[in-house]
Amino acid sequence: MILRNRFPDKHTAFKTFIAVAFPVHIWAIVVTLQRFPSYLLYLKISEILGIVAYTLSSVLLESITITILWIIIGAGLPQRIFKEKIVPQAALLTPVALVVADSVQSLGSSFQEWIAIWAFGMIPILIIVYLVTKFQKLSEWLTKYVDRITILSLVYVFGDLIAVVIVIYRNLF
């Protein structure tokens, strides 16, 4: 029972998923659109559809994984820091974490560079946690933002589910 109180309720977990899914999808859409002209030049439509389906499937898995990660982190930290404000924290932390992860992937070739980028990336993350905890108006604004992007995020997730069906079909037949 004590452990159950550390985790958010279903509604808050869903809103956290929405707060995570939106920036992850935007990131994937931008990357896919950057590569799309070269896809048109060299690939058939069925191959492009397969690439987009695999991308969307991985985005769904990534969104679920990041949401679970934020919920576990929230359960491990003091409740006044993260659990009570997990939705606004996730809405701000996810885009920052995506930028840090992209920097690590594209720039960090050695272990020292990887550690330096993650250490540098922790500074804005800690600032965000402080700001959302300290300023109630920012927290309220971010919660309203998540409420407004819910429908669009659900459209993205529906597309992800269609993509999962396409990936399963392509692998079975």
C-alpha positions as CSV (number, residue, x, y, z in Angstrom):
1,M,0.0,0.0,0.0
2,I,2.8,2.4,0.8
3,L,4.4,1.7,-2.6
4,R,1.1,2.2,-4.4
5,N,0.9,5.8,-2.9
6,R,4.2,6.7,-4.5
7,F,2.8,6.2,-8.1
8,P,0.4,8.6,-9.8
9,D,-3.2,7.6,-10.5
10,K,-4.3,6.4,-14.0
11,H,-5.5,9.9,-15.1
12,T,-2.2,11.5,-14.1
13,A,-0.2,8.7,-15.7
14,F,-2.3,9.2,-18.9
15,K,-1.6,12.9,-18.9
16,T,2.1,12.2,-18.4
17,F,2.0,9.9,-21.4
18,I,0.4,12.7,-23.4
19,A,3.1,15.2,-22.2
20,V,5.8,12.8,-23.3
21,A,4.2,11.6,-26.6
22,F,3.7,15.0,-28.1
23,P,7.4,16.2,-28.2
24,V,8.6,12.7,-29.1
25,H,6.2,12.6,-32.1
26,I,7.2,16.1,-33.2
27,W,10.8,15.1,-33.0
28,A,10.2,12.0,-35.2
29,I,8.1,14.0,-37.7
30,V,10.9,16.6,-38.1
31,V,13.5,14.0,-38.6
32,T,11.4,12.0,-41.0
33,L,10.5,15.1,-43.1
34,Q,14.1,16.0,-43.3
35,R,14.9,12.6,-44.9
36,F,11.7,12.3,-46.9
37,P,13.0,14.0,-50.1
38,S,15.8,11.4,-50.4
39,Y,13.3,8.6,-49.7
40,L,11.3,9.9,-52.7
41,L,14.3,9.8,-55.0
42,Y,15.5,6.3,-54.1
43,L,12.7,4.2,-52.6
44,K,9.4,2.8,-53.7
45,I,6.2,3.8,-52.0
46,S,5.9,0.5,-50.2
47,E,9.4,0.9,-48.8
48,I,8.7,4.5,-47.7
49,L,5.5,3.2,-46.0
50,G,7.6,0.6,-44.2
51,I,10.1,3.1,-43.0
52,V,7.4,5.4,-41.7
53,A,5.6,2.5,-40.0
54,Y,8.8,1.3,-38.3
55,T,9.5,4.9,-37.2
56,L,6.0,5.4,-35.7
57,S,6.2,2.0,-34.0
58,S,9.5,2.9,-32.4
59,V,8.1,6.3,-31.4
60,L,5.2,4.6,-29.6
61,L,7.6,2.3,-27.8
62,E,9.8,5.3,-26.9
63,S,6.9,7.3,-25.6
64,I,5.8,4.4,-23.4
65,T,9.3,3.8,-22.1
66,I,9.9,7.5,-21.3
67,T,6.6,7.7,-19.5
68,I,7.4,4.7,-17.4
69,L,10.8,6.2,-16.7
70,W,9.3,9.5,-15.5
71,I,6.8,7.6,-13.3
72,I,9.5,5.5,-11.7
73,I,11.7,8.6,-11.1
74,G,8.7,10.3,-9.6
75,A,8.1,7.4,-7.3
76,G,11.7,7.4,-6.2
77,L,11.9,11.2,-5.5
78,P,10.2,13.0,-2.7
79,Q,6.5,13.5,-3.6
80,R,6.6,17.3,-3.2
81,I,9.3,17.5,-5.9
82,F,8.0,15.3,-8.6
83,K,4.8,13.3,-8.0
84,E,2.5,16.2,-7.4
85,K,3.8,18.0,-10.5
86,I,4.7,15.0,-12.7
87,V,2.6,16.2,-15.7
88,P,4.2,19.7,-16.0
89,Q,7.6,18.2,-15.2
90,A,7.3,15.7,-18.0
91,A,6.0,18.4,-20.4
92,L,9.2,20.4,-19.9
93,L,11.7,17.6,-19.2
94,T,10.9,15.4,-22.2
95,P,12.0,18.0,-24.9
96,V,15.1,18.8,-23.0
97,A,16.0,15.1,-22.5
98,L,15.4,14.6,-26.3
99,V,17.9,17.4,-27.1
100,V,20.4,16.0,-24.6
101,A,20.0,12.5,-26.0
102,D,20.4,13.7,-29.6
103,S,23.5,15.6,-28.6
104,V,24.9,12.5,-27.0
105,Q,24.1,10.4,-30.1
106,S,25.4,12.8,-32.7
107,L,28.4,14.4,-30.9
108,G,29.6,12.0,-28.2
109,S,32.1,9.7,-29.8
110,S,34.2,9.0,-26.7
111,F,33.2,8.1,-23.2
112,Q,34.4,11.5,-21.8
113,E,32.4,13.4,-24.4
114,W,29.3,11.3,-23.5
115,I,29.7,12.0,-19.8
116,A,30.3,15.8,-20.4
117,I,27.2,16.1,-22.5
118,W,25.0,14.3,-20.0
119,A,26.5,16.4,-17.2
120,F,25.9,19.6,-19.1
121,G,22.4,18.4,-20.0
122,M,21.6,17.9,-16.3
123,I,21.9,21.6,-15.6
124,P,18.8,22.6,-17.6
125,I,16.9,19.5,-16.2
126,L,17.6,20.6,-12.6
127,I,16.6,24.2,-13.4
128,I,13.3,22.9,-14.9
129,V,12.6,20.8,-11.9
130,Y,13.2,23.8,-9.6
131,L,11.2,26.2,-11.7
132,V,8.1,24.0,-12.0
133,T,8.3,23.2,-8.2
134,K,8.8,26.9,-7.3
135,F,6.3,28.7,-9.6
136,Q,2.7,27.5,-9.4
137,K,1.7,29.6,-12.5
138,L,4.2,27.8,-14.7
139,S,2.9,24.5,-13.4
140,E,-0.7,25.5,-14.2
141,W,0.2,26.8,-17.6
142,L,2.0,23.5,-18.5
143,T,-0.9,21.4,-17.3
144,K,-3.3,23.5,-19.5
145,Y,-0.8,23.0,-22.4
146,V,-1.0,19.2,-21.9
147,D,-4.8,19.4,-21.8
148,R,-4.8,21.2,-25.2
149,I,-2.4,18.8,-27.0
150,T,-4.3,15.7,-25.8
151,I,-6.4,15.3,-29.0
152,L,-3.5,15.8,-31.3
153,S,-1.4,13.4,-29.3
154,L,-4.1,10.8,-29.5
155,V,-4.2,11.2,-33.3
156,Y,-0.5,10.5,-33.3
157,V,-0.9,7.5,-31.0
158,F,-3.7,6.2,-33.3
159,G,-1.3,6.5,-36.2
160,D,1.3,4.6,-34.2
161,L,-1.2,1.8,-33.6
162,I,-1.9,1.6,-37.3
163,A,1.9,1.5,-37.9
164,V,2.3,-1.4,-35.4
165,V,-0.4,-3.3,-37.4
166,I,1.6,-2.5,-40.7
167,V,4.9,-3.7,-39.1
168,I,3.3,-6.9,-37.8
169,Y,1.7,-7.5,-41.3
170,R,5.0,-6.9,-43.0
171,N,6.9,-9.3,-40.7
172,L,4.3,-12.0,-41.0
173,F,3.6,-11.9,-44.8
